[in-house]
Amino acid sequence: LTCPRQTPAAALEAAIRSVNSKLVRSVELFDVYEGSQLQNNQKSLAYSITLQADDHTLTDEECAAVMSKIIAALEKAGALLRS
């Protein structure tokens, strides 16, 4: 993800958790990059997100639906997926 440098990592984690899906089990920030390969005043953050159901194996469709909601919430918080 890229976002303005002043955006707190906790705000993005809160955006991820705001999806309020029972399938989001954990959210962990594992990398922050603020180097020259990014535009001015931007930083890149990488999160590990664990999705899990208690009673069944998740389908690709279930995972994709939750991830779409997470991406939308992150975009509302001012973050964009790096390409």
Phi and psi in degrees as a GROMACS rama.xvg file:
@    title "Ramachandran Plot"
@    xaxis  label "Phi"
@    yaxis  label "Psi"
@TYPE xy
-117.923  148.624  THR-2
-159.28  167.285  CYS-3
-59.3975  144.298  PRO-4
-55.9957  -32.8243  ARG-5
-77.2297  -8.0584  GLN-6
-72.2453  120.125  THR-7
-68.7029  140.942  PRO-8
-57.8877  -34.5964  ALA-9
-63.3587  -31.4992  ALA-10
-67.1014  -37.8139  ALA-11
-72.1437  -38.2707  LEU-12
-62.4477  -41.0487  GLU-13
-62.1887  -37.9782  ALA-14
-63.434  -41.5452  ALA-15
-62.4094  -46.928  ILE-16
-71.0948  -20.6512  ARG-17
-66.1827  -17.0135  SER-18
-59.8439  -26.0327  VAL-19
55.7128  37.409  ASN-20
-87.6351  136.617  SER-21
-64.5853  -14.9278  LYS-22
-84.0443  -17.5621  LEU-23
-81.0386  105.721  VAL-24
-92.0723  -37.3221  ARG-25
-151.232  151.594  SER-26
-135.318  119.875  VAL-27
-132.179  126.277  GLU-28
-77.1583  125.999  LEU-29
-121.921  -6.38679  PHE-30
-158.091  139.443  ASP-31
-130.477  129.936  VAL-32
-128.754  131.385  TYR-33
-131.6  42.6897  GLU-34
-90.2758  -175.498  GLY-35
-71.0298  -14.035  SER-36
-78.2379  -5.53455  GLN-37
-103.949  158.448  LEU-38
-63.3785  159.101  GLN-39
-54.3343  143.076  ASN-40
60.6448  26.6147  ASN-41
-117.806  153.53  GLN-42
-137.28  160.334  LYS-43
-117.19  132.247  SER-44
-123.53  142.814  LEU-45
-122.778  129.578  ALA-46
-118.037  145.942  TYR-47
-102.162  124.238  SER-48
-120.349  122.975  ILE-49
-101.504  124.387  THR-50
-109.078  134.611  LEU-51
-159.348  141.954  GLN-52
-111.457  148.167  ALA-53
-74.3037  -30.5518  ASP-54
-112.742  -1.09885  ASP-55
-162.806  164.232  HIS-56
-79.1617  131.121  THR-57
-69.0961  142.928  LEU-58
-88.0865  163.474  THR-59
-58.4812  -38.3969  ASP-60
-65.178  -41.0119  GLU-61
-63.2617  -44.9686  GLU-62
-63.6992  -44.1539  CYS-63
-62.712  -38.8503  ALA-64
-64.1288  -44.8651  ALA-65
-65.8292  -43.6421  VAL-66
-64.2928  -35.3713  MET-67
-62.7545  -41.0499  SER-68
-66.143  -39.5485  LYS-69
-64.4089  -45.7211  ILE-70
-61.1656  -42.4083  ILE-71
-62.1917  -41.7152  ALA-72
-65.4509  -39.2249  ALA-73
-66.8712  -38.951  LEU-74
-64.2969  -38.0674  GLU-75
-63.1696  -30.4427  LYS-76
-83.2455  -1.80793  ALA-77
98.3471  9.35281  GLY-78
-101.85  153.657  ALA-79
-129.906  146.871  LEU-80
-69.9121  135.56  LEU-81
-74.3216  144.258  ARG-82
